[in-house]
Amino acid sequence: RLIEDSAVPLDDEQGNVIGIARIAGDISERKQGENELRKHEHQLEAIIDAIPHGVLVADDAGLIRESNAGAERILGWKFEELRGRAVEILLPERFRTGHMKLRSEYAMAPKIRRMGTHELKALHKDATEVPVDIMFIPAPGLEENLALVLIRDITEYRAVRQQLALLAAIVKSTDESIVGSDLDGLIVSWN
């Protein structure tokens, strides 16, 4: 059993201590609950850090409240460097002003949505631009409005897409006959 004990001096009208009032109580259940809560918090942190993509938690003012290891890997910033800073620090300068307006509009009607209709760029700590795909997910039911921001580095995807486009252009421009088949030998394409 865990017992919490506190004492308070009792004074007379002249301010002299004439006694002590003590209060003691069993806090075993409270401590067990606190330990369980800490355990669940650590599990949630481990799960979020295991996500290979970047995860940020931002408030209505656009201030970063949390980030995971994936965000550090993609953007180069440690959480301690991002905490309390505006998300615009992660954008190239040319996008920052417009983003503040869009962020305000999103805060008025939050919903799950993909950001942008064109290729997006995030700003790495070393000032290089990283091609990214970004998804916003509101976190309802909390005391304040928070949003999860999922960030996926699409550098490799973009390189593969460029390679496929190059191969398609080669096939289309050649006068030679090219036949494509699947692993079972079935013809699936030709020029």
Biotite code that builds the C-alpha atoms (Angstrom):
import biotite.structure as struc

atoms = struc.array([
    struc.Atom([0.000, 0.000, 0.000], chain_id="A", res_id=1, res_name="ARG", atom_name="CA", element="C"),
    struc.Atom([1.129, 3.544, -0.739], chain_id="A", res_id=2, res_name="LEU", atom_name="CA", element="C"),
    struc.Atom([0.252, 6.155, 1.833], chain_id="A", res_id=3, res_name="ILE", atom_name="CA", element="C"),
    struc.Atom([0.477, 9.888, 1.273], chain_id="A", res_id=4, res_name="GLU", atom_name="CA", element="C"),
    struc.Atom([1.005, 11.928, 4.397], chain_id="A", res_id=5, res_name="ASP", atom_name="CA", element="C"),
    struc.Atom([0.934, 15.699, 4.786], chain_id="A", res_id=6, res_name="SER", atom_name="CA", element="C"),
    struc.Atom([1.170, 17.976, 7.789], chain_id="A", res_id=7, res_name="ALA", atom_name="CA", element="C"),
    struc.Atom([0.136, 21.598, 8.320], chain_id="A", res_id=8, res_name="VAL", atom_name="CA", element="C"),
    struc.Atom([1.054, 23.731, 11.359], chain_id="A", res_id=9, res_name="PRO", atom_name="CA", element="C"),
    struc.Atom([-1.828, 25.071, 13.469], chain_id="A", res_id=10, res_name="LEU", atom_name="CA", element="C"),
    struc.Atom([-1.336, 28.629, 14.740], chain_id="A", res_id=11, res_name="ASP", atom_name="CA", element="C"),
    struc.Atom([-3.007, 30.556, 17.539], chain_id="A", res_id=12, res_name="ASP", atom_name="CA", element="C"),
    struc.Atom([-4.200, 34.154, 17.142], chain_id="A", res_id=13, res_name="GLU", atom_name="CA", element="C"),
    struc.Atom([-0.680, 35.474, 17.818], chain_id="A", res_id=14, res_name="GLN", atom_name="CA", element="C"),
    struc.Atom([0.856, 33.257, 15.109], chain_id="A", res_id=15, res_name="GLY", atom_name="CA", element="C"),
    struc.Atom([2.437, 30.780, 17.507], chain_id="A", res_id=16, res_name="ASN", atom_name="CA", element="C"),
    struc.Atom([2.434, 27.140, 16.441], chain_id="A", res_id=17, res_name="VAL", atom_name="CA", element="C"),
    struc.Atom([0.210, 25.252, 18.840], chain_id="A", res_id=18, res_name="ILE", atom_name="CA", element="C"),
    struc.Atom([-0.090, 21.967, 17.008], chain_id="A", res_id=19, res_name="GLY", atom_name="CA", element="C"),
    struc.Atom([0.054, 20.068, 13.776], chain_id="A", res_id=20, res_name="ILE", atom_name="CA", element="C"),
    struc.Atom([-2.781, 18.772, 11.621], chain_id="A", res_id=21, res_name="ALA", atom_name="CA", element="C"),
    struc.Atom([-1.874, 15.605, 9.727], chain_id="A", res_id=22, res_name="ARG", atom_name="CA", element="C"),
    struc.Atom([-3.739, 13.991, 6.905], chain_id="A", res_id=23, res_name="ILE", atom_name="CA", element="C"),
    struc.Atom([-2.907, 10.548, 5.587], chain_id="A", res_id=24, res_name="ALA", atom_name="CA", element="C"),
    struc.Atom([-4.539, 8.630, 2.784], chain_id="A", res_id=25, res_name="GLY", atom_name="CA", element="C"),
    struc.Atom([-4.124, 5.496, 0.744], chain_id="A", res_id=26, res_name="ASP", atom_name="CA", element="C"),
    struc.Atom([-3.014, 6.512, -2.763], chain_id="A", res_id=27, res_name="ILE", atom_name="CA", element="C"),
    struc.Atom([-2.289, 3.012, -4.094], chain_id="A", res_id=28, res_name="SER", atom_name="CA", element="C"),
    struc.Atom([-5.072, 3.074, -6.697], chain_id="A", res_id=29, res_name="GLU", atom_name="CA", element="C"),
    struc.Atom([-4.150, 6.555, -7.895], chain_id="A", res_id=30, res_name="ARG", atom_name="CA", element="C"),
    struc.Atom([-0.488, 5.568, -8.308], chain_id="A", res_id=31, res_name="LYS", atom_name="CA", element="C"),
    struc.Atom([-1.478, 2.389, -10.141], chain_id="A", res_id=32, res_name="GLN", atom_name="CA", element="C"),
    struc.Atom([-3.626, 4.466, -12.511], chain_id="A", res_id=33, res_name="GLY", atom_name="CA", element="C"),
    struc.Atom([-0.775, 6.927, -13.078], chain_id="A", res_id=34, res_name="GLU", atom_name="CA", element="C"),
    struc.Atom([1.608, 4.059, -13.851], chain_id="A", res_id=35, res_name="ASN", atom_name="CA", element="C"),
    struc.Atom([-0.879, 2.553, -16.331], chain_id="A", res_id=36, res_name="GLU", atom_name="CA", element="C"),
    struc.Atom([-1.317, 5.940, -18.002], chain_id="A", res_id=37, res_name="LEU", atom_name="CA", element="C"),
    struc.Atom([2.474, 6.365, -18.330], chain_id="A", res_id=38, res_name="ARG", atom_name="CA", element="C"),
    struc.Atom([2.733, 2.849, -19.778], chain_id="A", res_id=39, res_name="LYS", atom_name="CA", element="C"),
    struc.Atom([0.065, 3.608, -22.406], chain_id="A", res_id=40, res_name="HIS", atom_name="CA", element="C"),
    struc.Atom([1.720, 6.943, -23.253], chain_id="A", res_id=41, res_name="GLU", atom_name="CA", element="C"),
    struc.Atom([5.061, 5.181, -23.844], chain_id="A", res_id=42, res_name="HIS", atom_name="CA", element="C"),
    struc.Atom([3.350, 2.546, -26.007], chain_id="A", res_id=43, res_name="GLN", atom_name="CA", element="C"),
    struc.Atom([1.646, 5.229, -28.105], chain_id="A", res_id=44, res_name="LEU", atom_name="CA", element="C"),
    struc.Atom([4.946, 7.104, -28.530], chain_id="A", res_id=45, res_name="GLU", atom_name="CA", element="C"),
    struc.Atom([6.666, 3.869, -29.635], chain_id="A", res_id=46, res_name="ALA", atom_name="CA", element="C"),
    struc.Atom([3.894, 3.137, -32.147], chain_id="A", res_id=47, res_name="ILE", atom_name="CA", element="C"),
    struc.Atom([4.023, 6.652, -33.619], chain_id="A", res_id=48, res_name="ILE", atom_name="CA", element="C"),
    struc.Atom([7.823, 6.573, -33.802], chain_id="A", res_id=49, res_name="ASP", atom_name="CA", element="C"),
    struc.Atom([7.631, 3.232, -35.643], chain_id="A", res_id=50, res_name="ALA", atom_name="CA", element="C"),
    struc.Atom([5.647, 4.836, -38.480], chain_id="A", res_id=51, res_name="ILE", atom_name="CA", element="C"),
    struc.Atom([8.140, 5.301, -41.348], chain_id="A", res_id=52, res_name="PRO", atom_name="CA", element="C"),
    struc.Atom([6.482, 8.518, -42.524], chain_id="A", res_id=53, res_name="HIS", atom_name="CA", element="C"),
    struc.Atom([6.717, 11.838, -40.767], chain_id="A", res_id=54, res_name="GLY", atom_name="CA", element="C"),
    struc.Atom([4.005, 12.584, -38.222], chain_id="A", res_id=55, res_name="VAL", atom_name="CA", element="C"),
    struc.Atom([3.467, 16.056, -36.790], chain_id="A", res_id=56, res_name="LEU", atom_name="CA", element="C"),
    struc.Atom([0.765, 17.221, -34.408], chain_id="A", res_id=57, res_name="VAL", atom_name="CA", element="C"),
    struc.Atom([-0.142, 20.879, -34.884], chain_id="A", res_id=58, res_name="ALA", atom_name="CA", element="C"),
    struc.Atom([-2.681, 23.131, -33.187], chain_id="A", res_id=59, res_name="ASP", atom_name="CA", element="C"),
    struc.Atom([-5.054, 25.709, -34.732], chain_id="A", res_id=60, res_name="ASP", atom_name="CA", element="C"),
    struc.Atom([-2.349, 28.367, -34.551], chain_id="A", res_id=61, res_name="ALA", atom_name="CA", element="C"),
    struc.Atom([-0.095, 26.142, -36.662], chain_id="A", res_id=62, res_name="GLY", atom_name="CA", element="C"),
    struc.Atom([2.308, 25.466, -33.812], chain_id="A", res_id=63, res_name="LEU", atom_name="CA", element="C"),
    struc.Atom([4.011, 22.091, -33.754], chain_id="A", res_id=64, res_name="ILE", atom_name="CA", element="C"),
    struc.Atom([3.167, 20.161, -30.589], chain_id="A", res_id=65, res_name="ARG", atom_name="CA", element="C"),
    struc.Atom([4.631, 16.713, -31.398], chain_id="A", res_id=66, res_name="GLU", atom_name="CA", element="C"),
    struc.Atom([6.684, 14.987, -34.062], chain_id="A", res_id=67, res_name="SER", atom_name="CA", element="C"),
    struc.Atom([8.025, 11.507, -34.631], chain_id="A", res_id=68, res_name="ASN", atom_name="CA", element="C"),
    struc.Atom([11.322, 9.941, -35.704], chain_id="A", res_id=69, res_name="ALA", atom_name="CA", element="C"),
    struc.Atom([10.056, 9.733, -39.302], chain_id="A", res_id=70, res_name="GLY", atom_name="CA", element="C"),
    struc.Atom([9.654, 13.512, -39.427], chain_id="A", res_id=71, res_name="ALA", atom_name="CA", element="C"),
    struc.Atom([13.204, 13.903, -38.120], chain_id="A", res_id=72, res_name="GLU", atom_name="CA", element="C"),
    struc.Atom([14.518, 11.499, -40.778], chain_id="A", res_id=73, res_name="ARG", atom_name="CA", element="C"),
    struc.Atom([12.665, 13.256, -43.634], chain_id="A", res_id=74, res_name="ILE", atom_name="CA", element="C"),
    struc.Atom([13.125, 16.868, -42.499], chain_id="A", res_id=75, res_name="LEU", atom_name="CA", element="C"),
    struc.Atom([16.278, 16.803, -40.375], chain_id="A", res_id=76, res_name="GLY", atom_name="CA", element="C"),
    struc.Atom([14.738, 18.590, -37.372], chain_id="A", res_id=77, res_name="TRP", atom_name="CA", element="C"),
    struc.Atom([14.721, 17.084, -33.878], chain_id="A", res_id=78, res_name="LYS", atom_name="CA", element="C"),
    struc.Atom([11.425, 17.408, -31.996], chain_id="A", res_id=79, res_name="PHE", atom_name="CA", element="C"),
    struc.Atom([13.021, 19.726, -29.432], chain_id="A", res_id=80, res_name="GLU", atom_name="CA", element="C"),
    struc.Atom([13.886, 22.114, -32.272], chain_id="A", res_id=81, res_name="GLU", atom_name="CA", element="C"),
    struc.Atom([10.358, 22.065, -33.704], chain_id="A", res_id=82, res_name="LEU", atom_name="CA", element="C"),
    struc.Atom([8.270, 22.192, -30.507], chain_id="A", res_id=83, res_name="ARG", atom_name="CA", element="C"),
    struc.Atom([6.269, 25.414, -30.374], chain_id="A", res_id=84, res_name="GLY", atom_name="CA", element="C"),
    struc.Atom([7.394, 26.626, -33.807], chain_id="A", res_id=85, res_name="ARG", atom_name="CA", element="C"),
    struc.Atom([5.048, 27.393, -36.672], chain_id="A", res_id=86, res_name="ALA", atom_name="CA", element="C"),
    struc.Atom([4.668, 24.660, -39.302], chain_id="A", res_id=87, res_name="VAL", atom_name="CA", element="C"),
    struc.Atom([5.660, 27.236, -41.916], chain_id="A", res_id=88, res_name="GLU", atom_name="CA", element="C"),
    struc.Atom([9.299, 26.726, -40.889], chain_id="A", res_id=89, res_name="ILE", atom_name="CA", element="C"),
    struc.Atom([9.035, 23.446, -42.819], chain_id="A", res_id=90, res_name="LEU", atom_name="CA", element="C"),
    struc.Atom([7.982, 25.186, -46.039], chain_id="A", res_id=91, res_name="LEU", atom_name="CA", element="C"),
    struc.Atom([10.121, 26.918, -48.650], chain_id="A", res_id=92, res_name="PRO", atom_name="CA", element="C"),
    struc.Atom([9.896, 30.687, -48.170], chain_id="A", res_id=93, res_name="GLU", atom_name="CA", element="C"),
    struc.Atom([7.830, 31.206, -51.362], chain_id="A", res_id=94, res_name="ARG", atom_name="CA", element="C"),
    struc.Atom([4.939, 29.146, -49.913], chain_id="A", res_id=95, res_name="PHE", atom_name="CA", element="C"),
    struc.Atom([4.783, 30.465, -46.342], chain_id="A", res_id=96, res_name="ARG", atom_name="CA", element="C"),
    struc.Atom([2.433, 33.429, -46.671], chain_id="A", res_id=97, res_name="THR", atom_name="CA", element="C"),
    struc.Atom([-0.118, 31.534, -48.751], chain_id="A", res_id=98, res_name="GLY", atom_name="CA", element="C"),
    struc.Atom([0.075, 28.583, -46.380], chain_id="A", res_id=99, res_name="HIS", atom_name="CA", element="C"),
    struc.Atom([-0.901, 30.712, -43.357], chain_id="A", res_id=100, res_name="MET", atom_name="CA", element="C"),
    struc.Atom([-4.158, 31.629, -45.106], chain_id="A", res_id=101, res_name="LYS", atom_name="CA", element="C"),
    struc.Atom([-4.847, 28.009, -46.089], chain_id="A", res_id=102, res_name="LEU", atom_name="CA", element="C"),
    struc.Atom([-4.100, 26.839, -42.546], chain_id="A", res_id=103, res_name="ARG", atom_name="CA", element="C"),
    struc.Atom([-6.610, 29.333, -41.133], chain_id="A", res_id=104, res_name="SER", atom_name="CA", element="C"),
    struc.Atom([-9.256, 28.112, -43.573], chain_id="A", res_id=105, res_name="GLU", atom_name="CA", element="C"),
    struc.Atom([-8.551, 24.489, -42.623], chain_id="A", res_id=106, res_name="TYR", atom_name="CA", element="C"),
    struc.Atom([-8.929, 25.324, -38.916], chain_id="A", res_id=107, res_name="ALA", atom_name="CA", element="C"),
    struc.Atom([-12.444, 26.656, -39.615], chain_id="A", res_id=108, res_name="MET", atom_name="CA", element="C"),
    struc.Atom([-13.586, 23.354, -41.203], chain_id="A", res_id=109, res_name="ALA", atom_name="CA", element="C"),
    struc.Atom([-11.121, 20.563, -40.400], chain_id="A", res_id=110, res_name="PRO", atom_name="CA", element="C"),
    struc.Atom([-11.514, 17.297, -42.272], chain_id="A", res_id=111, res_name="LYS", atom_name="CA", element="C"),
    struc.Atom([-9.304, 14.502, -43.556], chain_id="A", res_id=112, res_name="ILE", atom_name="CA", element="C"),
    struc.Atom([-7.719, 15.758, -46.730], chain_id="A", res_id=113, res_name="ARG", atom_name="CA", element="C"),
    struc.Atom([-4.678, 15.597, -48.905], chain_id="A", res_id=114, res_name="ARG", atom_name="CA", element="C"),
    struc.Atom([-2.715, 18.786, -49.213], chain_id="A", res_id=115, res_name="MET", atom_name="CA", element="C"),
    struc.Atom([-2.153, 20.372, -52.575], chain_id="A", res_id=116, res_name="GLY", atom_name="CA", element="C"),
    struc.Atom([-3.052, 19.587, -56.153], chain_id="A", res_id=117, res_name="THR", atom_name="CA", element="C"),
    struc.Atom([0.548, 19.728, -57.356], chain_id="A", res_id=118, res_name="HIS", atom_name="CA", element="C"),
    struc.Atom([3.839, 18.300, -56.161], chain_id="A", res_id=119, res_name="GLU", atom_name="CA", element="C"),
    struc.Atom([4.585, 19.655, -52.715], chain_id="A", res_id=120, res_name="LEU", atom_name="CA", element="C"),
    struc.Atom([7.950, 20.587, -51.261], chain_id="A", res_id=121, res_name="LYS", atom_name="CA", element="C"),
    struc.Atom([9.015, 20.563, -47.631], chain_id="A", res_id=122, res_name="ALA", atom_name="CA", element="C"),
    struc.Atom([12.088, 22.393, -46.431], chain_id="A", res_id=123, res_name="LEU", atom_name="CA", element="C"),
    struc.Atom([14.759, 20.210, -44.833], chain_id="A", res_id=124, res_name="HIS", atom_name="CA", element="C"),
    struc.Atom([16.749, 21.715, -41.973], chain_id="A", res_id=125, res_name="LYS", atom_name="CA", element="C"),
    struc.Atom([19.756, 21.921, -44.326], chain_id="A", res_id=126, res_name="ASP", atom_name="CA", element="C"),
    struc.Atom([17.619, 24.158, -46.652], chain_id="A", res_id=127, res_name="ALA", atom_name="CA", element="C"),
    struc.Atom([17.197, 21.524, -49.380], chain_id="A", res_id=128, res_name="THR", atom_name="CA", element="C"),
    struc.Atom([13.698, 20.968, -50.721], chain_id="A", res_id=129, res_name="GLU", atom_name="CA", element="C"),
    struc.Atom([12.181, 17.512, -50.293], chain_id="A", res_id=130, res_name="VAL", atom_name="CA", element="C"),
    struc.Atom([9.312, 16.352, -52.547], chain_id="A", res_id=131, res_name="PRO", atom_name="CA", element="C"),
    struc.Atom([6.512, 15.211, -50.235], chain_id="A", res_id=132, res_name="VAL", atom_name="CA", element="C"),
    struc.Atom([2.940, 14.028, -50.077], chain_id="A", res_id=133, res_name="ASP", atom_name="CA", element="C"),
    struc.Atom([0.999, 15.458, -47.113], chain_id="A", res_id=134, res_name="ILE", atom_name="CA", element="C"),
    struc.Atom([-2.268, 14.371, -45.479], chain_id="A", res_id=135, res_name="MET", atom_name="CA", element="C"),
    struc.Atom([-4.165, 16.250, -42.750], chain_id="A", res_id=136, res_name="PHE", atom_name="CA", element="C"),
    struc.Atom([-6.218, 14.324, -40.213], chain_id="A", res_id=137, res_name="ILE", atom_name="CA", element="C"),
    struc.Atom([-8.181, 16.230, -37.536], chain_id="A", res_id=138, res_name="PRO", atom_name="CA", element="C"),
    struc.Atom([-8.044, 14.815, -34.011], chain_id="A", res_id=139, res_name="ALA", atom_name="CA", element="C"),
    struc.Atom([-11.590, 15.394, -32.689], chain_id="A", res_id=140, res_name="PRO", atom_name="CA", element="C"),
    struc.Atom([-12.794, 14.999, -29.125], chain_id="A", res_id=141, res_name="GLY", atom_name="CA", element="C"),
    struc.Atom([-9.884, 16.799, -27.484], chain_id="A", res_id=142, res_name="LEU", atom_name="CA", element="C"),
    struc.Atom([-9.991, 19.958, -25.387], chain_id="A", res_id=143, res_name="GLU", atom_name="CA", element="C"),
    struc.Atom([-8.397, 21.818, -28.288], chain_id="A", res_id=144, res_name="GLU", atom_name="CA", element="C"),
    struc.Atom([-8.324, 21.372, -32.047], chain_id="A", res_id=145, res_name="ASN", atom_name="CA", element="C"),
    struc.Atom([-5.268, 19.409, -33.101], chain_id="A", res_id=146, res_name="LEU", atom_name="CA", element="C"),
    struc.Atom([-4.406, 17.933, -36.471], chain_id="A", res_id=147, res_name="ALA", atom_name="CA", element="C"),
    struc.Atom([-2.142, 15.072, -37.424], chain_id="A", res_id=148, res_name="LEU", atom_name="CA", element="C"),
    struc.Atom([0.027, 15.918, -40.385], chain_id="A", res_id=149, res_name="VAL", atom_name="CA", element="C"),
    struc.Atom([1.345, 12.837, -42.204], chain_id="A", res_id=150, res_name="LEU", atom_name="CA", element="C"),
    struc.Atom([4.385, 13.515, -44.379], chain_id="A", res_id=151, res_name="ILE", atom_name="CA", element="C"),
    struc.Atom([5.632, 11.014, -46.948], chain_id="A", res_id=152, res_name="ARG", atom_name="CA", element="C"),
    struc.Atom([8.933, 11.564, -48.747], chain_id="A", res_id=153, res_name="ASP", atom_name="CA", element="C"),
    struc.Atom([8.232, 10.826, -52.417], chain_id="A", res_id=154, res_name="ILE", atom_name="CA", element="C"),
    struc.Atom([11.802, 11.196, -53.697], chain_id="A", res_id=155, res_name="THR", atom_name="CA", element="C"),
    struc.Atom([12.099, 7.505, -54.627], chain_id="A", res_id=156, res_name="GLU", atom_name="CA", element="C"),
    struc.Atom([8.562, 7.355, -56.031], chain_id="A", res_id=157, res_name="TYR", atom_name="CA", element="C"),
    struc.Atom([9.299, 10.370, -58.219], chain_id="A", res_id=158, res_name="ARG", atom_name="CA", element="C"),
    struc.Atom([12.533, 8.779, -59.521], chain_id="A", res_id=159, res_name="ALA", atom_name="CA", element="C"),
    struc.Atom([10.683, 5.548, -60.412], chain_id="A", res_id=160, res_name="VAL", atom_name="CA", element="C"),
    struc.Atom([7.939, 7.540, -62.129], chain_id="A", res_id=161, res_name="ARG", atom_name="CA", element="C"),
    struc.Atom([10.554, 9.396, -64.205], chain_id="A", res_id=162, res_name="GLN", atom_name="CA", element="C"),
    struc.Atom([12.198, 6.101, -65.178], chain_id="A", res_id=163, res_name="GLN", atom_name="CA", element="C"),
    struc.Atom([8.850, 4.668, -66.276], chain_id="A", res_id=164, res_name="LEU", atom_name="CA", element="C"),
    struc.Atom([8.105, 7.774, -68.326], chain_id="A", res_id=165, res_name="ALA", atom_name="CA", element="C"),
    struc.Atom([11.514, 7.501, -69.998], chain_id="A", res_id=166, res_name="LEU", atom_name="CA", element="C"),
    struc.Atom([10.965, 3.819, -70.828], chain_id="A", res_id=167, res_name="LEU", atom_name="CA", element="C"),
    struc.Atom([7.503, 4.571, -72.181], chain_id="A", res_id=168, res_name="ALA", atom_name="CA", element="C"),
    struc.Atom([8.960, 7.320, -74.400], chain_id="A", res_id=169, res_name="ALA", atom_name="CA", element="C"),
    struc.Atom([11.641, 4.922, -75.712], chain_id="A", res_id=170, res_name="ILE", atom_name="CA", element="C"),
    struc.Atom([9.062, 2.246, -76.530], chain_id="A", res_id=171, res_name="VAL", atom_name="CA", element="C"),
    struc.Atom([6.765, 4.753, -78.214], chain_id="A", res_id=172, res_name="LYS", atom_name="CA", element="C"),
    struc.Atom([9.507, 6.274, -80.351], chain_id="A", res_id=173, res_name="SER", atom_name="CA", element="C"),
    struc.Atom([11.158, 3.087, -81.615], chain_id="A", res_id=174, res_name="THR", atom_name="CA", element="C"),
    struc.Atom([10.454, 1.522, -84.999], chain_id="A", res_id=175, res_name="ASP", atom_name="CA", element="C"),
    struc.Atom([11.254, -1.909, -83.604], chain_id="A", res_id=176, res_name="GLU", atom_name="CA", element="C"),
    struc.Atom([8.545, -4.243, -82.378], chain_id="A", res_id=177, res_name="SER", atom_name="CA", element="C"),
    struc.Atom([8.470, -4.530, -78.588], chain_id="A", res_id=178, res_name="ILE", atom_name="CA", element="C"),
    struc.Atom([6.225, -7.044, -76.840], chain_id="A", res_id=179, res_name="VAL", atom_name="CA", element="C"),
    struc.Atom([5.742, -7.112, -73.066], chain_id="A", res_id=180, res_name="GLY", atom_name="CA", element="C"),
    struc.Atom([4.706, -10.207, -71.150], chain_id="A", res_id=181, res_name="SER", atom_name="CA", element="C"),
    struc.Atom([3.978, -11.020, -67.536], chain_id="A", res_id=182, res_name="ASP", atom_name="CA", element="C"),
    struc.Atom([5.834, -13.652, -65.470], chain_id="A", res_id=183, res_name="LEU", atom_name="CA", element="C"),
    struc.Atom([3.552, -16.383, -66.874], chain_id="A", res_id=184, res_name="ASP", atom_name="CA", element="C"),
    struc.Atom([4.489, -15.504, -70.450], chain_id="A", res_id=185, res_name="GLY", atom_name="CA", element="C"),
    struc.Atom([1.149, -13.882, -71.298], chain_id="A", res_id=186, res_name="LEU", atom_name="CA", element="C"),
    struc.Atom([1.469, -10.889, -73.601], chain_id="A", res_id=187, res_name="ILE", atom_name="CA", element="C"),
    struc.Atom([0.271, -7.799, -71.756], chain_id="A", res_id=188, res_name="VAL", atom_name="CA", element="C"),
    struc.Atom([1.476, -4.969, -74.010], chain_id="A", res_id=189, res_name="SER", atom_name="CA", element="C"),
    struc.Atom([3.058, -4.144, -77.372], chain_id="A", res_id=190, res_name="TRP", atom_name="CA", element="C"),
    struc.Atom([3.823, -1.081, -79.419], chain_id="A", res_id=191, res_name="ASN", atom_name="CA", element="C"),
])
